[in-house]
Amino acid sequence: MKLLTSVFAGLLFGLGMALSGMMDPARVTGFLDLAGAWDPSLVLVMGGALLVFMPGYFLLVKPRRQSLLGEPMVRVPAPVLDRPLLGGAALFGIGWGLVGICPGPALSLISSGQPMILLFIAAMAAGILLVDKVWIRVLEKARQHSTA
């Protein structure tokens, strides 16, 4: 049941991204181009999504201790605004602005079969592995040397 629910949620997410135009890199870069030919249509998409999401979240999700499938609802603590978080956010924003593709829409765009999307996803996966396998170890070694 969990797998079926996840597949349905993913398909619904992808359909929403496609219908709203958030999978169109030209539209996304137009939205991010504040100094040029700014396209404000995605503000309406995001605002509409928040108007639908927020009441349901605060009334139905946040008060629950379990999901509808009986899984515990884990509360994630607020992140600490440190250098790695800010650097990662900046890198994410730069990549999003340069290419016009966010990871969620990129996964939805796999179905298009465009070689550039597959290249983007390969680069995204390589970046995740690089951070996971290399950068985390570098940070751990730096912390060990600073406390020694």
Secondary structure per residue as TSV (DSSP state, phi and psi in degrees):
chain	resnum	aa	ss	phi	psi
A	1	M	-	360.0	-39.4
A	2	K	H	-62.2	-41.4
A	3	L	H	-64.4	-44.4
A	4	L	H	-61.9	-41.7
A	5	T	H	-63.3	-41.8
A	6	S	H	-65.2	-43.0
A	7	V	H	-63.0	-44.5
A	8	F	H	-61.2	-45.2
A	9	A	H	-62.7	-40.7
A	10	G	H	-64.2	-42.7
A	11	L	H	-65.2	-40.8
A	12	L	H	-64.5	-41.1
A	13	F	H	-61.3	-48.9
A	14	G	H	-61.4	-40.6
A	15	L	H	-63.5	-43.4
A	16	G	H	-62.6	-41.0
A	17	M	H	-63.7	-41.8
A	18	A	H	-68.0	-46.6
A	19	L	H	-65.4	-32.4
A	20	S	H	-82.4	-13.2
A	21	G	T	87.7	5.6
A	22	M	T	-76.1	-4.6
A	23	M	T	-95.2	-2.5
A	24	D	-	-90.2	107.3
A	25	P	H	-56.5	-35.1
A	26	A	H	-65.5	-38.5
A	27	R	H	-69.2	-39.4
A	28	V	H	-66.8	-45.4
A	29	T	H	-66.4	-32.3
A	30	G	H	-64.0	-36.3
A	31	F	H	-68.1	-37.7
A	32	L	H	-80.9	-12.4
A	33	D	-	-85.9	77.8
A	34	L	T	-68.9	-28.5
A	35	A	T	-89.1	-11.9
A	36	G	S	-113.4	-130.0
A	37	A	S	-85.2	76.2
A	38	W	-	-67.3	132.3
A	39	D	-	-108.3	102.8
A	40	P	T	-80.4	3.1
A	41	S	H	-61.2	-31.8
A	42	L	H	-72.3	-21.0
A	43	V	H	-62.4	-41.9
A	44	L	H	-65.3	-38.7
A	45	V	H	-63.4	-49.5
A	46	M	H	-64.9	-42.1
A	47	G	H	-63.1	-42.2
A	48	G	H	-63.7	-40.2
A	49	A	H	-63.3	-41.6
A	50	L	H	-66.3	-38.1
A	51	L	H	-63.0	-33.8
A	52	V	H	-78.8	-41.4
A	53	F	H	-71.5	-47.3
A	54	M	H	-60.2	-48.3
A	55	P	H	-60.9	-42.4
A	56	G	H	-63.7	-39.2
A	57	Y	I	-65.1	-52.1
A	58	F	I	-70.5	-30.3
A	59	L	I	-90.6	-33.7
A	60	L	I	-111.7	-34.9
A	61	V	I	-94.3	-53.3
A	62	K	T	-58.2	-40.6
A	63	P	T	-72.1	-14.2
A	64	R	-	-75.6	149.1
A	65	R	S	-100.5	-19.8
A	66	Q	B	-132.5	152.7
A	67	S	-	-74.7	172.7
A	68	L	T	-62.6	-23.7
A	69	L	T	-93.9	7.6
A	70	G	S	89.9	2.1
A	71	E	-	-77.7	146.5
A	72	P	B	-66.6	144.0
A	73	M	-	-91.4	108.7
A	74	V	-	-88.0	127.0
A	75	R	-	-86.2	124.8
A	76	V	-	-91.7	128.4
A	77	P	-	-68.3	154.5
A	78	A	-	-61.9	139.1
A	79	P	-	-72.0	154.0
A	80	V	-	-87.6	130.0
A	81	L	-	-79.5	89.1
A	82	D	-	-115.4	179.1
A	83	R	H	-59.8	-45.8
A	84	P	H	-61.0	-39.1
A	85	L	H	-66.2	-47.5
A	86	L	H	-65.8	-39.6
A	87	G	H	-64.3	-43.1
A	88	G	H	-64.1	-40.9
A	89	A	H	-64.3	-41.0
A	90	A	H	-65.6	-43.1
A	91	L	H	-63.5	-41.3
A	92	F	H	-60.7	-46.7
A	93	G	H	-63.6	-40.6
A	94	I	H	-64.0	-46.1
A	95	G	H	-62.5	-42.1
A	96	W	H	-63.3	-43.6
A	97	G	H	-67.3	-37.7
A	98	L	H	-71.0	-40.3
A	99	V	H	-101.3	-29.1
A	100	G	-	80.3	17.2
A	101	I	-	-128.0	130.8
A	102	C	-	-99.9	155.2
A	103	P	H	-55.6	-39.7
A	104	G	H	-61.3	-55.1
A	105	P	H	-62.1	-31.8
A	106	A	H	-61.3	-42.9
A	107	L	H	-65.8	-35.3
A	108	S	H	-67.8	-32.2
A	109	L	G	-77.6	-5.7
A	110	I	G	-54.8	-37.2
A	111	S	G	-63.7	-17.9
A	112	S	G	-73.7	-22.9
A	113	G	-	72.9	10.0
A	114	Q	-	-68.5	130.6
A	115	P	H	-58.5	-34.7
A	116	M	H	-66.0	-34.0
A	117	I	H	-68.1	-43.0
A	118	L	H	-63.5	-37.7
A	119	L	H	-64.9	-42.7
A	120	F	H	-59.8	-45.7
A	121	I	H	-67.0	-38.3
A	122	A	H	-62.8	-42.4
A	123	A	H	-66.5	-38.2
A	124	M	H	-64.0	-44.4
A	125	A	H	-64.2	-40.8
A	126	A	H	-62.8	-40.6
A	127	G	H	-64.1	-41.1
A	128	I	H	-63.3	-45.6
A	129	L	H	-64.2	-39.4
A	130	L	H	-60.6	-47.0
A	131	V	I	-64.4	-44.9
A	132	D	I	-66.0	-43.2
A	133	K	I	-91.2	-30.5
A	134	V	I	-111.3	-58.0
A	135	W	I	-63.2	-40.2
A	136	I	H	-61.0	-41.3
A	137	R	H	-66.0	-39.2
A	138	V	H	-61.7	-44.2
A	139	L	H	-64.2	-41.0
A	140	E	H	-63.0	-43.5
A	141	K	H	-62.8	-40.3
A	142	A	H	-63.9	-40.7
A	143	R	H	-65.6	-39.6
A	144	Q	H	-64.7	-40.0
A	145	H	H	-69.9	-33.3
A	146	S	H	-75.0	-26.0
A	147	T	H	-91.7	-12.8
A	148	A	-	-81.9	360.0
